[in-house]
């Protein structure tokens, strides 16, 4: 084990009489490309627990001597060496009998190599692998009908697989492309004879987009993902030609949010739909200029991408929708949304597991700036859209003159939000629960213009761990329903003050918010003067003061200073 760190090939001589446990526990087995035991004619047995085991040498050609009488240890489940070279047909049959794939066993001199690919037959129908230095973008020969077990297992130097000429391809066997860490694109869409993809084939190909044909009848276990406490895709995307394939792909451990109808491709460093209107991801880093023709940024497009700082949309952008989980837990720092944007899709509050269960910008720890200044077409900001993106310091929704819906928890947990005011546009119709909950420094939340807003949901502002809040909330005149915990919970006061512009709304607040202190809901409107906030035009009720004010004279008109005013 001291030597194996620098070895890729190993040949043992005729003086070796026995091989104990040495090969079974060698580290970094994947580095080996050849283990030559062909001259070890004193060895009679390979493969039981106390002797050599080659099952994990996924890139190694193992050559065995004619003296072998007992064989096992070339395969353990899906783990197996790349191929076995034997001196006779008799030994070949013994290796096959040990549950090793017959197409990967060769009598000396019988293996076929053509253009860097290895085949087990002269007609080049069964593809069993490729030379170690054959990487990059591979075009698979049109003669191939079967891709053998573990044919390209663990090959980090392959970036794409083009099967577009393989109209006779019938089967891809287990583990064929497992752990191809840099594989980005697989095109099987023209393989209309392909019926079967066996288990684990594309597992741990995290960067891969895979286009499937409609002909597939069987997809094996965990082809596209794995399951710990929940199912997780280990590929970027699976593109299918019709809905009939969805269940088969889903059952192979690919959640719905990683399945798309149609065909995907790579163009100019972007993963896009065939018509180039949907963006599935990108290899680009730093500041990324999103192509103008993109209309949708798909679920998980930049999920956990740690090399992006900003996405930029030009004035000609046609972007309409950002799907849930699109930038989940990414390193993005800044985004200025285009005027064409209509929807930031719903995530699911409190969900676990896959990117599609979270808001578009959920838990983006570096995100500081979100700019809505051009968003005159934006109609919806979905559930949990920016939840727990704790570095956001400020934002302004007032330019969003078409905004109708803000979902549950959309701006929850923005702990770095600086002291300021949020004025919500008059177009708003629904405001979900916990929208600004645990975003503590909202001093004024102005809903006064939202005449179509009928319901005030629970936990709008405030924070459970704090008994008092600094927020003044100004309600519209047409509110019909106020949830019980909208402004308080178990004695915790989620607001500094609720301003109601008519007596009807005031009565609803007092009746529904049972643990809200009575003096925290008053009739009035917000009037600013001399750095002070008042609840009436006559400036008789003082309700607060601008944060920047250091010294001022209270006007003589003041008759009452409201609860928590300072």
C-alpha positions, 0 to 999 in steps of 0.5 A, spaced: 500 500 500 505 504 500 507 503 493 500 503 490 499 511 490 504 512 484 502 506 480 497 505 474 500 498 472 503 492 475 506 486 473 508 480 477 513 475 475 513 467 475 517 467 482 510 469 486 507 462 489 501 465 492 497 472 493 494 473 499 489 479 501 494 484 498 489 486 492 483 486 496 485 492 500 489 496 496 487 503 496 485 508 490 484 502 486 481 506 480 488 508 478 490 502 476 489 500 468 493 493 468 494 488 473 498 482 469 499 476 473 500 472 466 506 469 468 504 467 475 504 460 474 505 457 481 498 461 483 492 456 482 486 460 486 484 467 485 478 470 488 476 468 495 476 472 501 483 470 503 486 471 496 486 477 491 479 480 489 479 485 483 472 487 483 473 494 485 478 495 479 473 499 475 479 501 470 483 495 470 485 489 465 486 483 469 491 478 465 491 471 469 495 465 468 494 458 465 495 455 472 488 457 475 483 452 477 479 456 482 476 463 480 472 468 483 473 475 485 472 479 479 465 482 480 461 484 487 454 486 485 455 492 480 463 493 482 467 489 477 474 490 473 474 493 466 476 486 463 479 479 464 484 476 459 485 469 459 490 464 455 484 459 454 477 458 452 477 453 458 479 459 463 474 463 459 468 459 461 471 459 469 471 466 469 464 467 466 461 461 471 464 466 477 458 471 475 462 475 470 459 478 464 461 474 458 462 479 453 468 482 458 472 476 458 477 475 452 482 469 450 489 472 449 489 476 442 481 476 441 479 482 443 477 487 438 480 495 438 477 500 433 478 507 433 480 507 441 473 503 442 473 496 445 469 491 442 467 483 444 466 481 437 468 482 430 462 485 428 463 491 433 456 490 436 458 489 443 461 495 446 465 494 452 469 500 453 475 505 450 482 506 451 484 511 457 486 516 453 479 516 449 475 522 452 472 528 451 466 528 446 465 521 444 461 519 438 459 512 439 460 507 433 453 506 429 454 498 429 453 498 437 447 494 439 449 493 446 453 497 451 456 492 456 456 492 464 461 498 467 463 499 460 465 507 462 464 506 469 468 512 473 471 515 467 472 522 469 475 524 462 468 524 458 464 530 457 459 528 452 456 521 449 453 522 442 449 516 440 445 519 434 447 514 429 446 508 433 439 506 431 440 499 432 442 500 440 438 495 444 440 495 451 445 499 456 447 494 461 448 496 469 453 501 471 455 503 464 456 510 465 456 510 473 460 516 476 462 519 470 463 526 474 464 530 468 459 527 463 455 533 461 450 531 455 448 524 453 444 524 446 440 517 446 434 520 442 435 517 435 436 510 438 429 508 437 431 500 438 433 501 445 428 497 449 432 497 456 437 501 461 439 497 466 440 499 474 445 504 476 447 506 469 447 514 470 448 514 477 452 520 480 453 523 473 451 530 476 452 534 470 449 530 465 443 532 461 440 525 458 435 525 452 431 519 452 427 515 446 420 513 446 422 506 445 424 504 452 420 499 455 424 498 461 429 502 466 432 499 472 433 501 479 436 507 481 439 509 474 438 516 475 439 517 482 439 514 489 435 514 496 437 516 503 431 519 507 429 521 500 429 520 493 435 525 490 437 525 483 444 525 481 443 527 474 442 534 472 436 533 467 432 527 464 429 529 457 423 525 455 419 525 448 412 524 451 409 523 458 408 516 457 416 515 460 415 519 466 413 514 471 419 509 468 424 515 469 421 517 476 421 510 478 428 510 476 429 515 482 429 521 478 424 526 481 419 530 477 422 537 477 428 533 473 424 531 468 422 535 462 418 533 456 422 535 449 429 535 448 435 538 451 442 541 448 448 545 450 449 551 446 455 556 448 456 554 455 448 554 456 444 547 457 437 549 454 431 546 451 431 544 443 428 551 441 432 555 446 427 558 450 428 554 457 435 554 461 437 548 464 443 550 467 450 553 465 458 552 466 459 559 466 462 562 472 462 569 475 457 574 472 453 570 467 449 574 461 443 570 460 441 569 453 435 574 451 431 568 448 430 565 454 423 565 457 424 560 463 429 558 468 428 551 470 428 548 476 435 547 479 438 550 473 443 553 478 442 549 484 448 549 489 452 553 483 458 556 487 461 559 482 456 565 480 456 572 482 451 575 478 446 573 473 445 579 468 438 580 463 439 585 457 433 590 456 431 585 450 430 579 455 424 575 454 424 572 460 417 570 463 418 565 469 423 563 474 421 556 476 422 554 484 429 552 486 432 555 480 438 558 484 437 554 491 443 555 495 447 558 490 453 563 491 449 568 487 450 575 490 446 580 485 440 580 480 436 585 477 430 582 474 428 584 467 421 588 465 419 581 461 419 577 468 412 575 470 412 570 475 417 567 480 414 560 481 412 557 488 416 553 492 414 549 498 414 552 505 418 547 510 419 542 504 425 537 504 429 534 499 429 536 492 430 543 489 423 543 486 420 543 493 424 550 495 423 557 492 427 560 487 432 564 491 431 560 497 437 560 502 442 564 497 447 566 503 451 571 499 445 574 495 445 582 497 441 585 492 435 584 488 432 589 484 425 590 481 426 596 478 424 594 471 419 589 473 412 592 471 410 585 468 411 581 474 405 578 477 407 573 482 412 572 487 412 565 489 412 561 496 419 562 499 422 565 493 427 569 497 426 565 504 432 565 508 437 569 503 440 572 510 444 577 506 439 581 502 439 588 505 433 592 502 429 591 496 423 595 493 416 592 490 413 599 488 415 599 481 411 592 480 405 595 478 402 588 476 404 584 482 398 580 484 400 575 489 406 574 494 406 567 496 407 564 503 414 566 506 417 569 500 421 574 504 422 570 510 428 570 514 432 576 511 436 578 517 440 583 514 435 587 512 436 594 513 431 599 517 426 601 512 419 602 509 416 597 504 410 600 500 406 594 496 403 596 490 396 597 489 395 591 484 396 586 490 390 581 491 393 576 496 399 576 501 401 569 504 402 567 511 409 569 514 411 573 508 416 578 512 416 573 518 423 574 521 425 580 517 426 584 523 428 591 521 421 593 516 419 599 520 413 601 515 409 596 511 405 600 507 399 596 505 394 602 504 393 602 497 392 595 496 384 595 495 383 588 492 387 585 498 381 581 502 385 577 507 391 578 512 394 571 513 398 569 520 405 571 522 405 577 517 411 580 520 415 579 527 419 574 530 417 568 535 423 569 539 422 577 540 416 579 544 416 586 541 417 588 534 419 595 530 414 594 525 408 599 523 403 596 519 398 600 515 392 596 512 387 597 506 380 599 507 377 593 504 380 587 508 375 582 510 378 577 514 384 577 519 387 571 521 388 570 529 395 570 529 397 575 524 399 581 529 401 577 535 402 570 538 401 567 545 403 575 548 408 576 543 407 582 539 409 582 532 407 589 530 409 596 533 402 598 531 397 597 526 394 603 523 387 602 520 383 607 516 376 605 518 373 603 524 370 596 520 378 594 519 380 596 526 374 592 529 376 586 525 383 587 528 381 587 535 376 581 534 381 576 531 388 578 534 386 576 541 393 576 544 394 583 541 394 589 546 388 593 544 392 600 544 397 597 538 391 597 533 388 604 532 384 608 527 388 613 523 393 614 517 400 615 516 403 622 516 410 624 516 412 631 518 419 633 521 422 626 522 416 624 526 410 619 524 403 621 526 396 617 525 392 624 523 393 630 519 392 634 525 399 631 528 395 629 535 397 622 535 405 621 535 406 614 533 414 614 531 420 617 529 425 616 523 431 612 525 436 617 523 433 623 527 437 624 533 434 630 536 427 634 535 422 638 538 415 634 539 410 639 536 405 642 541 399 639 537 401 632 540 396 630 545 398 622 545 404 618 544 402 611 542 405 605 545 412 603 543 413 610 539 420 610 540 
